[in-house]
Amino acid sequence: MQRSAVLWGGLLILFGGLLLLSRLGILVFNIWSVFWPLALVLFGLSILFGGRSKSKPVAEQPTPEHVVMELKGAETADVHFKFGTGSLAVNGATPPDELMSGSFSGGVQYDARDLGSDKVELTLQTPKESSWTRREWDVSLNPDIPLTLSFETGASENTLNLAGMQVSELTLQSGAGHTEVTMPSAVTYTSVTIEGGAGLIELHIPDGVAALIRGKTGVGSLDVDANRFPRVNNAYQSPDYETAPYKVEIQATVGAGRIVVQ
C-alpha cells in the first residue's frame, strides 16, 4: 500500500473518531482545533519518512567502457566531442595505427563516418538517458595526422592537452564548468574559436608559439598576459606574430564567465 493512501486513510479515521466522541459528549472542545494540528504533524512525518524511503542509494561506479578506433588509412580527421557533466581529459597519445582510444566511465555513444579523400569524421557524445553515475572520459587521439576538433561541454571539468597534436582548427563551446586547454606546440597555423558561458576557460600557449587574440565580452572578462601578447588596437598580438613559424589565432566570446590566456 502506498504511503499517501495510508496517510489520508488515517486522517479520515482520526476525524471520524473525534467527531463520534464529540457527538457522544465525551469530548467537549472544538474538534477542529485538534484535528488540523494533528493532520499537519502526520503530513509532515509522511514527507520526512517518505522522502527517506524513496531516496536512491548511491550507485556504484560502473566498469569503464574501453573503445579503440583504428586509423584504417585515414590521413586527416574531424573529431567532435559532446560532453555534459563529469570530467573529460584529451591528449595525443595513441599508437600510429589508431585514430582514437579511450576509457569511458558512464558510457559513450560514438559514430564514425568516411568522408572520402582519406578523411574520417568521428563524433563522441554522452548517452542521452539519465544516469546517477559520474562520467569520466580519458581520450587519446592520433598525434600524427591533421585534426579539426570541436567540443561542446556543460558543467564539467575538462583538460585538453593538444601540445603534441596536429590541430589545424579548434572550436570550443563551454557552459558553466572549468576548461583548461594547452595549445599545439608545433603547428604552422591553428584557428581557435571559443564561446564561454558562465565558467572558467584557461588557454595555455606554449613557448615558441605566437598568438593573435581578439575578444568580445558581456558581463564576463577576457584576461590576457599583456607581457607576452601586448595590446595592439582592438587585439592582443605577439610582437613576432607575422614571421613566427608556429602561431594560433584566437577569437573568444565571453558571456558571464572568464577566459584567461597566458
Secondary structure, DSSP 8 states (H G I E B T S, - for coil): --HHHHHHHHHHHHHHHHHHHHHTTS--S-THHHHHHHHHHHHHHHHHHHHHHH----------EEEEEE-TT-SEEEEEEEE-SEEEEEES---TTEEEEEEEET--EEEEEEEETTEEEEEEE--SS--SS--EEEEEE-SSS-EEEEEEE-SEEEEEE-TTS-EEEEEEEE-SSEEEEE--SS-SEEEEEEEE-SSEEEEE--TT-EEEEEEEESSSEEEE-TTTS-EETTEEE-TTTTT-SSEEEEEEEESSSEEEE-
